[in-house]
Amino acid sequence: MRDRALVLAALVTAGRPLAIKELGKLLSGQAAARRSLEAVRTLLVEEELGLELEEVAGGFRLVVAPAIVPDLVDLLSPAPLPRLSEAALETLALVAYRQPVTRGELEAIRGASCQSTLDTLSERELIRVTGRKDVVGRPMLYGTTDRFLLEFGLNSLGDLPALSEGEQGFLRS
């Protein structure tokens, strides 16, 4: 009972997905964390509490149950962020599928400058600098962030949709 309460409280207060490893540190190990997560999932369903346990970005978080969302839209709707431009979405897709990737590699594929797009994606915390390439000039390498996974509802990069042959060719250009 206490383990379930501790896991539930951690999920409510963390403000981000919590990995099994983190939850295991709160309890007596990862096995206890898994049991407690299942107990929380069962509680939420059986008691119809309007929340669900979601596995995303390598961890678990509480989200509003989809059936409840329509009733809360007016109350919870924040002003939407400006939509990403087509160029930003294209650049983000290239980073997601080719990471780590340099600005020069992105520009060679896109055929256009993308510094301002990279800045925008960085400001929105969708991409980050992951290091530097070991070549002359040591250009920065870009990769996606956990925020990217959250925003696109992915548990890991392995959940990215498969690409068709034509799309794969575009990424290799």
N, C-alpha and C positions, 0 to 999 in steps of 0.2 A: 504493500500500500504506500509506504513512504517513498519507495523507488519511483513509483508511477507519479506521485505528487512532485517529486524532485525533477523528473524529466519534463513533466508538463510545465512547471514553473520556469525551468531553463528555456524551454521552447518559446514561452510567452515573453520572457525578458530579453532574450539574446538579440532579437532584431535581425537575425541572419540564420541561414541553415547551420545546424550543428551536426558535426560528423559523429559517427559511432564512437570513434576514438575519444572525442571530447566528452561525450556522455558517459563513456566507460570510466573516465577519471572521476566523475561525480559519484559513481556507484562502485560496485565491487568488480568491475571489468566490463568488457564489451558484450559478453553473453548476457549479463544482467541488463545492460542498456537495451539490447535487442528485445528481451522479454518485456521490459518496461514500455518500449515503443509500441509493441503489439498490444499491451494492456491499454495504453493511451488510445491507440487506434480503435480498439473494441469499445472503450468507454464513449468515445466521440460518436460512434455509429449508434450504439445501443441507446444512448441518452438523447440522441438527436440534438446535439449542442450547437449545431450550425458551423462547426469547424471540421477540417480534415487534416490529416497528417500527410504531408507531401514530401517525397524524396526528390531533391533537386540540388544541383551544384555540389554533389558529393556529400550531402548532408540531409537533414530533416528539418522541416519547419511546419508551423501551423498556418493554414490558409482558410479563408471563408469557404464553406461548402458551396459548390456551384448553384444549388437550388435556392440558396439564400441571397446570392449576389443581386438579382433584380430588385429585391426589396431594399437594398442598401445603396443603390446607385446614387440617388440624390444626396444621401448623407455623406458618402465617402468619396465622391468623385473629385479628385484634385484636378487642377487645371492641367490638361495634358501637355506633356513636353512637345515642343515642335517636332514634327515628323522628320525622320532622317531623309535627306535628299537621295535621289537615285544614285548619285556618285558616292555618297557616304555608305549606302547599303552595299553597293558593288565593292567598295574598298573593304568594308567590314567582312564581306563574304570571302574576299581574297585572303585577308588576314586569318580568318577562321580556318580555312582549308589549307593554307600554305605555311602557317606559322612554324617556326619564327621566320619572319620575312622583313627585308629592309625597305625603306622608302623607295630606293632606286629600283628594286625589283618590282614593286607595286606600280611605279610610274612606267616601267618598261612594258608591263602587261596592259595597263590601262591606256597608255599613250598620252597621258596628261599628268600635270603636276597634281600631287595629292597632299601637300604639306598642310593646307588649311583643313582638309578633310580629316587627316590624322589628328590634328589638334582638336577638332570637334569631337571625334570619337574618344580621344583621351579625356577631354573635359567631362564627357558623359560617363566616364569610367567603363567603357566597353572594351577598350584596348589599353595596353600599357607597354612600356619598354621592358623587354625581358633580358636584355644584355646587348653586347656589341659583337658584330661579326669579325672574325679574325682575318681580315683582309686590309689592304692599304686604306687608310682613312677611318677604319674601325666604325662603319655605320651602325646606327642603332637597329636592333632587331625588335619587331613588334609581335605581340601575341594578344589573345583575348584574355578577359578577366572573368572572375566568378560572377561579376555583375552581368556580363554578357550571357552567361549560362542562365542566370535568374531571369533576365529580361526576355529571353527566348524560350524559357521553359525546358531547358536541357539539363540532364543530370551530369553529362560529361560531353566532351567533344566527339566521342564515339556515337553520340545520339544525333549528330548532324545528318541531314538527309543524304542519301547516296546521290552521286552526280551521274548524269547521262554522259555518253561518250563526248558529245559536243561541249558540254559544260566542263568536262575534264580537260579537253583541249584548250579551252579558254584559260583555265587556271595554269596551264603549263607554258603559255606563250612567253 
